[in-house]
Amino acid sequence: MRHDLVIIGSGPSGRRAAVQAAKLGKSVLVIERGRRVGGVSVHTGTIPSKTLRETVLNLSGWRERGFYGRAYRVKKDIDARDLMMRLHKTLDHEVDVLEHQFARNGVRTLAGSACFVDPHRVAVTQEDGAVTTVEGAHFLIAVGTRPHRPATVPFDGARVLDSDEMVEITRLPRSLTVVGAGVIGVEYATIFSALDVAVSLVESRDSFLDFIDQEVVEEFVHQLRDRGTTIRLGAPVETIALEDGCPVVTLASGRRLRSEMLLYAVGRMGATDGLGLEACGLATDARGRIAVDPATFQTAVAHIYATGDVVGFPSLASTSMEQGRIAACHAFGVTLPPAPRFFPYGIYAVPEISTVGLSEEQVRAQGIPYECGIARFRETSRGHIMGLDAGMLKLIFALDDRRLLGTHIVGEGATELIHIGQAVANLGGTLDYFIENTFNYPTLAEAYKIAALDAWNRLARA
């Protein structure tokens, strides 16, 4: 079989590239080694973790506790079955939507594991052992990543788990240790904390979420500690062992942390092993990632592209989709305008964090004269109606031309609210936009005007 574009992997970047190429009239084949299309994003990553988060917030009554107290719950006894029921319904829907997209755009799919035979051919081994050779004019590698699983960690899928296994738990622990304060570790730590599980978050470095504005991180940490989450920074892990059926973490300081369950979330590896990249002239770094041209996503072999988490930062489903579209367009000679300067970053923790543009640390490092404005969600009527006692929005403006340089939010709805700041920043908007325009009342979006007025007052005094 020969196709104009052969895509290995059906995650966000693979699916977007497939549909884009099909709309250009090209023949497209998507190879997926999982039992169903969707990749890590649908089955073990983005969609499952966000579904678990939403289920936890609903069943626990988290959003209503501002009015009814911390003991309030919608469902008194929540177990793993409650979480899994909604999860499976959501995943079935996501797969159905994706299969329909492929069908109506004429994208073919093939289940099996792909391995390059030469630069223009891959051998696909199917579940029954049959091998099909596929030829392509262009290839896109969109295989995503898998959790880093050191041999020294006693993974057993029940008490010591990686992040992929967390969406298949059969019981809720009373206590949880999360090793690794990256985005995934932070999200799961806060989701379980919202269920009143005793959570300890362990990070070897002295700080975490370093790419986020640090004032926002400080607010986030304050909220976590206020509800009893233990955060141990600068705490390298010496050993992880099972003692009497419970995981025990021994830190370099000698301190021992015991819990019913442990999540090891220290990095992910590109899922490139088994692809036979040497046969097509490609190599990976120590983390299994593939180097690409950041403008076109071409690899060192001109007709082979790579997109999504397998190429590294920012490893977001949203940016991966856009990478897939750009790669497909470039492969078939479609010229695209330059990408917008700023894209939003969302962390689906409890509370959410979302950011776009420059952090205050980056603004200072670049020597840009600036001023900030801050709004607390509790200052808005909508926040009071919702019972919010936490949450903040921070805007950073340049002093010389009043341009919006960065928007940083922590709190309820942060990943939705961020798009206002994204639009204004990418369109070159200034503080005056927020001052002069009307926002629906009462809404959390009104916080933009409050933060802008706060900055305006500071500018006036300056």
KAKA-V759483 format. One record per residue. N is the residue number from 1. SS is DSSP state (hx for helix, st for strand, lp for the rest). BURIAL is + if it has 16 or more other ideal C-beta (glycine too) atoms within 10 Angstrom, else -. Layout:
BEGIN
((N;SS;BURIAL) (N;SS;BURIAL))
END
This chain:
BEGIN
((1;lp;-) (2;st;-) (3;st;+) (4;st;+) (5;st;+) (6;st;+) (7;st;+) (8;st;+) (9;lp;+) (10;lp;+) (11;lp;+) (12;hx;+) (13;hx;+) (14;hx;+) (15;hx;+) (16;hx;+) (17;hx;+) (18;hx;+) (19;hx;+) (20;hx;+) (21;hx;+) (22;hx;+) (23;hx;-) (24;lp;+) (25;lp;-) (26;lp;+) (27;lp;+) (28;st;+) (29;st;+) (30;st;+) (31;st;+) (32;st;+) (33;lp;+) (34;lp;+) (35;lp;-) (36;lp;+) (37;lp;+) (38;lp;+) (39;hx;+) (40;hx;+) (41;hx;+) (42;hx;+) (43;hx;+) (44;lp;+) (45;lp;+) (46;hx;+) (47;hx;+) (48;hx;+) (49;hx;+) (50;hx;+) (51;hx;+) (52;hx;+) (53;hx;+) (54;hx;-) (55;hx;+) (56;hx;+) (57;hx;+) (58;hx;-) (59;hx;+) (60;hx;+) (61;lp;+) (62;hx;+) (63;hx;-) (64;hx;-) (65;hx;+) (66;hx;+) (67;hx;-) (68;hx;-) (69;lp;-) (70;lp;-) (71;lp;-) (72;lp;-) (73;lp;+) (74;lp;-) (75;lp;-) (76;lp;-) (77;lp;-) (78;lp;+) (79;lp;-) (80;hx;-) (81;hx;-) (82;hx;+) (83;hx;+) (84;hx;+) (85;hx;-) (86;hx;+) (87;hx;+) (88;hx;-) (89;hx;-) (90;hx;+) (91;hx;+) (92;hx;-) (93;hx;-) (94;hx;+) (95;hx;+) (96;hx;-) (97;hx;-) (98;hx;+) (99;hx;+) (100;hx;-) (101;hx;+) (102;hx;+) (103;hx;-) (104;hx;-) (105;lp;-) (106;lp;-) (107;lp;+) (108;st;+) (109;st;+) (110;st;+) (111;st;-) (112;lp;+) (113;st;+) (114;st;+) (115;st;+) (116;st;+) (117;st;-) (118;st;-) (119;lp;-) (120;lp;+) (121;st;+) (122;st;+) (123;st;+) (124;st;+) (125;st;-) (126;lp;-) (127;lp;-) (128;lp;-) (129;lp;-) (130;lp;-) (131;st;-) (132;st;-) (133;st;-) (134;st;+) (135;st;-) (136;st;+) (137;st;-) (138;st;+) (139;st;+) (140;st;+) (141;st;+) (142;lp;+) (143;lp;+) (144;lp;+) (145;st;+) (146;st;+) (147;st;+) (148;lp;+) (149;lp;-) (150;lp;-) (151;lp;-) (152;lp;-) (153;lp;+) (154;lp;-) (155;lp;+) (156;lp;-) (157;lp;-) (158;lp;-) (159;lp;+) (160;st;+) (161;st;+) (162;lp;+) (163;lp;+) (164;lp;+) (165;hx;+) (166;hx;+) (167;hx;+) (168;hx;-) (169;lp;+) (170;lp;-) (171;lp;-) (172;lp;+) (173;lp;+) (174;lp;-) (175;st;+) (176;st;+) (177;st;+) (178;st;+) (179;st;+) (180;lp;+) (181;lp;+) (182;lp;+) (183;hx;+) (184;hx;+) (185;hx;+) (186;hx;+) (187;hx;+) (188;hx;+) (189;hx;+) (190;hx;+) (191;hx;+) (192;hx;+) (193;hx;+) (194;hx;+) (195;lp;+) (196;lp;+) (197;lp;+) (198;st;+) (199;st;+) (200;st;+) (201;st;+) (202;st;+) (203;lp;+) (204;lp;+) (205;lp;-) (206;lp;-) (207;lp;-) (208;lp;+) (209;lp;+) (210;lp;-) (211;lp;-) (212;lp;+) (213;lp;+) (214;hx;-) (215;hx;+) (216;hx;+) (217;hx;+) (218;hx;-) (219;hx;+) (220;hx;+) (221;hx;+) (222;hx;-) (223;hx;+) (224;hx;+) (225;hx;-) (226;hx;-) (227;lp;-) (228;lp;-) (229;lp;+) (230;st;-) (231;st;+) (232;st;+) (233;lp;-) (234;lp;-) (235;lp;+) (236;lp;-) (237;st;+) (238;st;-) (239;st;-) (240;st;+) (241;st;-) (242;st;-) (243;st;-) (244;lp;-) (245;lp;-) (246;st;+) (247;st;+) (248;st;+) (249;st;+) (250;st;-) (251;st;+) (252;lp;-) (253;lp;-) (254;lp;-) (255;lp;-) (256;st;-) (257;st;+) (258;st;-) (259;st;+) (260;lp;+) (261;st;+) (262;st;+) (263;st;+) (264;st;+) (265;lp;+) (266;lp;+) (267;lp;-) (268;st;+) (269;st;+) (270;st;+) (271;lp;+) (272;lp;+) (273;lp;-) (274;lp;-) (275;lp;+) (276;lp;+) (277;hx;+) (278;hx;-) (279;hx;-) (280;hx;+) (281;lp;-) (282;lp;+) (283;lp;-) (284;lp;+) (285;lp;-) (286;lp;-) (287;lp;-) (288;lp;+) (289;lp;+) (290;lp;+) (291;lp;-) (292;lp;+) (293;lp;-) (294;lp;-) (295;lp;-) (296;lp;+) (297;lp;+) (298;st;+) (299;lp;+) (300;lp;-) (301;lp;+) (302;lp;-) (303;lp;-) (304;st;+) (305;st;+) (306;st;+) (307;lp;+) (308;hx;+) (309;hx;+) (310;hx;+) (311;hx;+) (312;lp;+) (313;lp;-) (314;lp;-) (315;lp;+) (316;lp;+) (317;hx;+) (318;hx;-) (319;hx;+) (320;hx;+) (321;hx;+) (322;hx;+) (323;hx;+) (324;hx;+) (325;hx;+) (326;hx;+) (327;hx;+) (328;hx;+) (329;hx;+) (330;hx;+) (331;hx;+) (332;lp;+) (333;lp;-) (334;lp;-) (335;lp;-) (336;lp;-) (337;lp;-) (338;lp;-) (339;lp;-) (340;lp;-) (341;lp;-) (342;lp;+) (343;lp;-) (344;lp;+) (345;st;+) (346;st;+) (347;st;+) (348;lp;+) (349;lp;+) (350;lp;+) (351;lp;+) (352;lp;+) (353;st;+) (354;st;+) (355;st;+) (356;st;+) (357;st;+) (358;lp;+) (359;lp;+) (360;hx;+) (361;hx;-) (362;hx;-) (363;hx;+) (364;hx;-) (365;hx;-) (366;lp;-) (367;lp;-) (368;lp;-) (369;lp;-) (370;st;+) (371;st;+) (372;st;+) (373;st;+) (374;st;+) (375;st;+) (376;st;+) (377;hx;+) (378;hx;+) (379;hx;+) (380;lp;+) (381;hx;-) (382;hx;+) (383;hx;+) (384;hx;-) (385;hx;-) (386;hx;+) (387;lp;-) (388;lp;+) (389;lp;-) (390;lp;+) (391;lp;+) (392;st;+) (393;st;+) (394;st;+) (395;st;+) (396;st;+) (397;st;+) (398;st;+) (399;lp;-) (400;lp;-) (401;lp;-) (402;lp;+) (403;st;+) (404;st;+) (405;st;+) (406;st;+) (407;st;+) (408;st;+) (409;st;+) (410;st;+) (411;lp;+) (412;lp;+) (413;lp;+) (414;hx;+) (415;hx;+) (416;hx;-) (417;hx;+) (418;hx;+) (419;hx;-) (420;hx;+) (421;hx;+) (422;hx;+) (423;hx;-) (424;hx;+) (425;hx;+) (426;hx;+) (427;lp;-) (428;lp;-) (429;lp;+) (430;st;+) (431;hx;+) (432;hx;-) (433;hx;+) (434;hx;+) (435;hx;-) (436;hx;-) (437;lp;-) (438;lp;-) (439;lp;+) (440;lp;-) (441;lp;-) (442;lp;-) (443;lp;-) (444;hx;+) (445;hx;+) (446;hx;+) (447;hx;+) (448;hx;+) (449;hx;+) (450;hx;+) (451;hx;+) (452;hx;+) (453;hx;-) (454;hx;+) (455;hx;+) (456;hx;+) (457;hx;-) (458;hx;-) (459;hx;-) (460;hx;-) (461;hx;-) (462;lp;-))
END
